[in-house]
Amino acid sequence: MDKKRFGILAAASLIQNAYFKGFFTGKIYQGAAKNICVPGLNCYSCPGAVGSCPIGSLQSFLSGLKFRFPYYVVGLLLFFGAVLGRAVCGLLCPFGLLQELLYLIPGVPKKNRFPGDKALRYLKYVVLVLLVVVLPLCFALTPFFCKYLCPSGTVAGLLLALRDKLVRAQLGGIFLWKVSLLAIILGACLFLWRPFCKYLCPLGAIYGLFNKFALYRMDLDKESCIHCGKCARACRMCVDPSQSPNSPECVRCGDCVKACPAKALKLGFRRKKTEPK
């Protein structure tokens, strides 16, 4: 992992979980900052969390007893998406950092390209539509993604259970399901780069839709590109930047930029160049 990007990811994760007292007491922070959504996947119930997860907040609105349109949450998602796109995933997401750290563990064969990979990428859109939007709208007070799938929430639940006997006493079958799912996801991280981001994350699905026009973008100098394929081989999200530099799958890790011998790829806050008429 690039040291600079690791530093940004680590700092962002610490800032979003800056209530360090909670890790020792098992108490959830309830201050004013909890009303603010953070950009990445970081559970509200994490003992250190100082903000709210946008997916959890969205479901809170949609599954309420009385429907309220989530203007605030949608507005923040539009803002983060328009400015950063999936750079949020690559630079600011705590669960993304955890996945990458597990991938760095040596001794396990790495396998990011396999049959069925492209088809599995559509699962995150199914999760977004079905578990985050449709089912919470149909069943009041049931945030389906948070309750049945979210691995960040499971990590938060484990941290709380370690400190609080009352929490441990309330754990049941659903939590066992989520712990099993978390174990599968974390185990997959040993040989797949960011499997949750690739296949299941609804937040990544949302931000990916903004990649083509976000302010933070990838620029390809077609005249400089020598079509050597090194950028595509370097990409662990299995994107070919020489063909689709702003693919919805790109998390802006920058590996392709470093791999390009012709310096044809540039990543940052740039305007898309207009083609000469």
C-alpha positions as CSV (number, residue, x, y, z in Angstrom):
1,M,0.0,0.0,0.0
2,D,1.3,3.5,-0.9
3,K,2.5,5.1,2.3
4,K,0.9,8.5,1.6
5,R,-2.5,6.9,1.0
6,F,-2.1,4.6,4.0
7,G,-1.5,7.7,6.1
8,I,-4.6,9.4,4.8
9,L,-6.7,6.3,5.4
10,A,-5.3,5.8,8.9
11,A,-5.8,9.4,9.8
12,A,-9.4,9.4,8.4
13,S,-10.2,6.2,10.4
14,L,-8.8,7.7,13.6
15,I,-10.7,10.9,13.2
16,Q,-14.0,9.1,12.5
17,N,-13.4,7.0,15.6
18,A,-11.8,9.6,17.8
19,Y,-13.9,8.8,20.9
20,F,-11.2,6.6,22.3
21,K,-12.8,6.4,25.7
22,G,-15.6,4.3,24.2
23,F,-13.2,1.4,23.4
24,F,-12.3,1.1,27.1
25,T,-15.8,1.7,28.6
26,G,-18.0,0.1,25.9
27,K,-20.2,3.2,25.9
28,I,-21.3,4.8,22.6
29,Y,-20.6,8.4,22.1
30,Q,-23.8,10.5,22.1
31,G,-22.5,14.0,21.5
32,A,-23.6,16.6,19.0
33,A,-21.2,15.2,16.3
34,K,-23.3,12.0,16.1
35,N,-25.8,14.0,14.1
36,I,-23.3,14.4,11.3
37,C,-22.7,11.7,8.7
38,V,-19.2,10.7,7.9
39,P,-18.3,9.9,4.3
40,G,-17.3,6.2,4.7
41,L,-18.8,3.0,6.1
42,N,-18.4,3.5,9.9
43,C,-21.1,2.1,12.1
44,Y,-23.0,4.5,14.4
45,S,-22.7,1.9,17.2
46,C,-18.9,1.6,17.1
47,P,-17.7,2.6,20.6
48,G,-15.3,5.1,19.1
49,A,-17.5,6.5,16.4
50,V,-18.0,10.3,16.6
51,G,-20.4,10.5,13.6
52,S,-23.1,8.5,11.8
53,C,-22.8,6.1,8.9
54,P,-24.7,7.6,5.8
55,I,-26.2,4.2,4.9
56,G,-27.4,3.7,8.5
57,S,-28.8,7.2,8.5
58,L,-30.5,6.7,5.2
59,Q,-32.3,3.6,6.4
60,S,-33.3,5.3,9.6
61,F,-35.3,7.8,7.5
62,L,-36.7,5.2,5.1
63,S,-37.8,2.7,7.7
64,G,-39.4,5.2,10.1
65,L,-43.0,4.8,11.3
66,K,-43.7,8.0,9.3
67,F,-42.0,8.5,6.0
68,R,-39.6,11.4,5.9
69,F,-37.5,12.1,2.8
70,P,-33.9,12.0,3.8
71,Y,-32.9,15.4,2.3
72,Y,-29.9,15.8,4.6
73,V,-28.4,12.3,4.0
74,V,-29.1,12.4,0.2
75,G,-27.5,15.9,0.1
76,L,-24.4,14.7,1.8
77,L,-24.1,11.7,-0.5
78,L,-24.5,13.9,-3.5
79,F,-21.8,16.3,-2.1
80,F,-19.3,13.6,-1.3
81,G,-20.0,11.9,-4.6
82,A,-19.7,15.0,-6.7
83,V,-16.4,16.0,-5.1
84,L,-14.6,12.7,-4.6
85,G,-16.6,9.9,-6.2
86,R,-15.1,6.5,-5.1
87,A,-12.0,8.3,-3.8
88,V,-14.1,8.2,-0.5
89,C,-13.6,4.4,-0.6
90,G,-9.9,4.6,-1.4
91,L,-9.0,7.4,1.0
92,L,-11.5,7.8,3.8
93,C,-13.2,4.5,4.6
94,P,-12.2,2.7,7.8
95,F,-13.6,-0.7,6.7
96,G,-11.6,-0.3,3.5
97,L,-8.5,0.2,5.5
98,L,-9.2,-3.0,7.5
99,Q,-9.6,-5.0,4.3
100,E,-6.3,-3.7,2.9
101,L,-4.4,-4.5,6.0
102,L,-5.6,-8.1,5.9
103,Y,-4.7,-8.4,2.2
104,L,-1.1,-7.5,3.2
105,I,-0.7,-10.6,5.3
106,P,1.9,-12.8,3.6
107,G,1.7,-16.5,2.8
108,V,-1.7,-16.5,1.2
109,P,-1.9,-16.6,-2.7
110,K,-3.6,-13.5,-4.1
111,K,-6.3,-14.0,-6.7
112,N,-8.1,-10.9,-7.9
113,R,-9.2,-12.2,-11.3
114,F,-11.4,-15.2,-11.7
115,P,-14.5,-16.4,-13.7
116,G,-17.7,-14.7,-12.5
117,D,-15.9,-11.7,-11.0
118,K,-17.7,-9.2,-13.3
119,A,-21.1,-10.7,-12.7
120,L,-20.5,-10.5,-8.9
121,R,-19.8,-6.8,-9.2
122,Y,-23.6,-6.2,-9.7
123,L,-24.4,-7.6,-6.3
124,K,-23.6,-4.3,-4.6
125,Y,-26.3,-2.6,-6.7
126,V,-28.8,-5.3,-5.7
127,V,-27.8,-4.7,-2.0
128,L,-28.3,-0.9,-2.5
129,V,-31.7,-1.2,-4.1
130,L,-33.1,-4.1,-2.1
131,L,-31.6,-4.0,1.4
132,V,-31.0,-0.2,1.7
133,V,-34.1,1.2,0.0
134,V,-36.9,-1.1,-0.9
135,L,-37.2,-3.4,2.1
136,P,-36.7,-0.6,4.7
137,L,-39.5,1.3,2.9
138,C,-41.8,-1.8,3.1
139,F,-41.0,-2.8,6.7
140,A,-41.0,-0.2,9.4
141,L,-38.2,0.1,11.9
142,T,-36.1,-2.6,10.1
143,P,-32.8,-1.3,8.6
144,F,-32.1,-4.5,6.6
145,F,-28.6,-3.7,5.5
146,C,-27.4,-2.8,9.0
147,K,-29.3,-5.7,10.7
148,Y,-28.4,-8.5,8.4
149,L,-25.3,-7.7,6.4
150,C,-23.1,-4.7,7.4
151,P,-19.7,-6.0,8.5
152,S,-18.8,-2.7,10.0
153,G,-21.8,-3.0,12.3
154,T,-20.7,-6.5,13.3
155,V,-17.3,-5.3,14.3
156,A,-19.0,-2.6,16.4
157,G,-21.2,-5.2,18.0
158,L,-18.2,-7.4,18.9
159,L,-16.4,-4.4,20.4
160,L,-19.4,-3.6,22.5
161,A,-19.9,-7.2,23.6
162,L,-16.4,-7.5,24.8
163,R,-17.0,-4.7,27.3
164,D,-20.6,-5.1,28.3
165,K,-22.2,-8.2,29.7
166,L,-25.7,-6.9,29.0
167,V,-24.9,-6.6,25.3
168,R,-23.5,-10.2,25.3
169,A,-26.7,-11.5,26.9
170,Q,-28.8,-10.0,24.1
171,L,-26.8,-11.6,21.2
172,G,-28.8,-14.2,19.3
173,G,-29.2,-16.0,16.0
174,I,-29.0,-12.9,13.8
175,F,-25.7,-11.8,15.4
176,L,-24.3,-15.3,14.8
177,W,-25.3,-15.0,11.2
178,K,-23.6,-11.7,10.9
179,V,-20.4,-12.9,12.7
180,S,-20.3,-15.8,10.2
181,L,-20.7,-13.4,7.3
182,L,-18.0,-11.1,8.7
183,A,-15.6,-14.1,9.1
184,I,-16.2,-15.0,5.4
185,I,-15.6,-11.4,4.3
186,L,-12.4,-11.0,6.4
187,G,-11.2,-14.4,5.3
188,A,-11.7,-13.4,1.7
189,C,-9.6,-10.3,2.3
190,L,-6.6,-12.5,2.7
191,F,-6.5,-13.4,-1.0
192,L,-8.9,-10.9,-2.6
193,W,-8.3,-7.1,-2.5
194,R,-11.3,-5.3,-0.9
195,P,-13.9,-8.0,-1.6
196,F,-16.6,-6.2,0.3
197,C,-16.0,-3.0,-1.7
198,K,-16.1,-5.0,-5.0
199,Y,-19.2,-7.1,-4.4
200,L,-21.4,-5.9,-1.5
201,C,-20.9,-2.3,-0.4
202,P,-23.9,-0.1,-1.2
203,L,-21.9,3.0,-0.4
204,G,-19.4,2.1,-3.0
205,A,-22.2,1.5,-5.5
206,I,-23.5,5.1,-4.9
207,Y,-20.1,6.8,-5.1
208,G,-19.1,4.8,-8.2
209,L,-22.0,6.4,-10.1
210,F,-20.2,9.8,-9.7
211,N,-16.7,8.7,-10.9
212,K,-17.2,9.9,-14.4
213,F,-17.9,13.5,-13.4
214,A,-16.5,13.9,-9.8
215,L,-14.1,16.8,-9.3
216,Y,-11.5,14.3,-8.1
217,R,-10.9,12.2,-11.2
218,M,-8.5,10.3,-13.4
219,D,-7.2,11.9,-16.6
220,L,-5.7,9.9,-19.4
221,D,-3.5,11.5,-22.0
222,K,-4.3,9.4,-25.0
223,E,-1.5,10.8,-27.0
224,S,1.1,9.7,-24.4
225,C,-0.5,6.3,-23.7
226,I,1.6,3.5,-25.2
227,H,-1.0,0.8,-24.5
228,C,1.5,-1.4,-22.7
229,G,-1.1,-2.8,-20.3
230,K,0.9,-2.2,-17.1
231,C,-1.8,0.0,-15.6
232,A,-4.4,-2.7,-16.1
233,R,-2.2,-5.4,-14.5
234,A,-1.5,-3.1,-11.6
235,C,-5.2,-2.5,-10.9
236,R,-6.5,-4.7,-8.1
237,M,-10.0,-3.6,-8.8
238,C,-9.5,-5.2,-12.3
239,V,-10.1,-2.0,-14.2
240,D,-8.2,-1.1,-17.4
241,P,-7.5,2.6,-16.9
242,S,-6.4,3.0,-20.6
243,Q,-9.9,2.1,-21.6
244,S,-12.0,3.4,-18.7
245,P,-10.0,5.7,-16.5
246,N,-13.2,6.8,-14.6
247,S,-14.8,3.4,-14.2
248,P,-17.4,3.1,-11.4
249,E,-15.1,0.3,-9.9
250,C,-12.1,2.6,-9.5
251,V,-11.4,3.5,-5.8
252,R,-8.6,5.9,-6.8
253,C,-5.8,4.0,-5.1
254,G,-3.3,5.4,-7.6
255,D,-1.5,2.1,-8.3
256,C,-2.1,2.5,-12.1
257,V,-0.6,6.0,-12.0
258,K,2.6,4.7,-10.5
259,A,2.7,1.7,-12.9
260,C,2.4,3.8,-16.1
261,P,5.9,4.2,-17.7
262,A,4.6,7.0,-20.0
263,K,3.1,9.1,-17.2
264,A,-0.1,9.1,-19.2
265,L,-2.4,8.9,-16.2
266,K,-2.9,11.6,-13.7
267,L,-5.1,11.5,-10.6
268,G,-6.4,14.6,-8.7
269,F,-8.7,17.6,-8.8
270,R,-8.8,18.4,-12.5
271,R,-11.2,19.4,-15.2
272,K,-11.9,16.9,-17.9
273,K,-10.2,18.1,-21.1
274,T,-12.4,18.9,-24.0
275,E,-11.7,17.1,-27.2
276,P,-10.6,19.4,-30.1
277,K,-13.3,20.0,-32.7
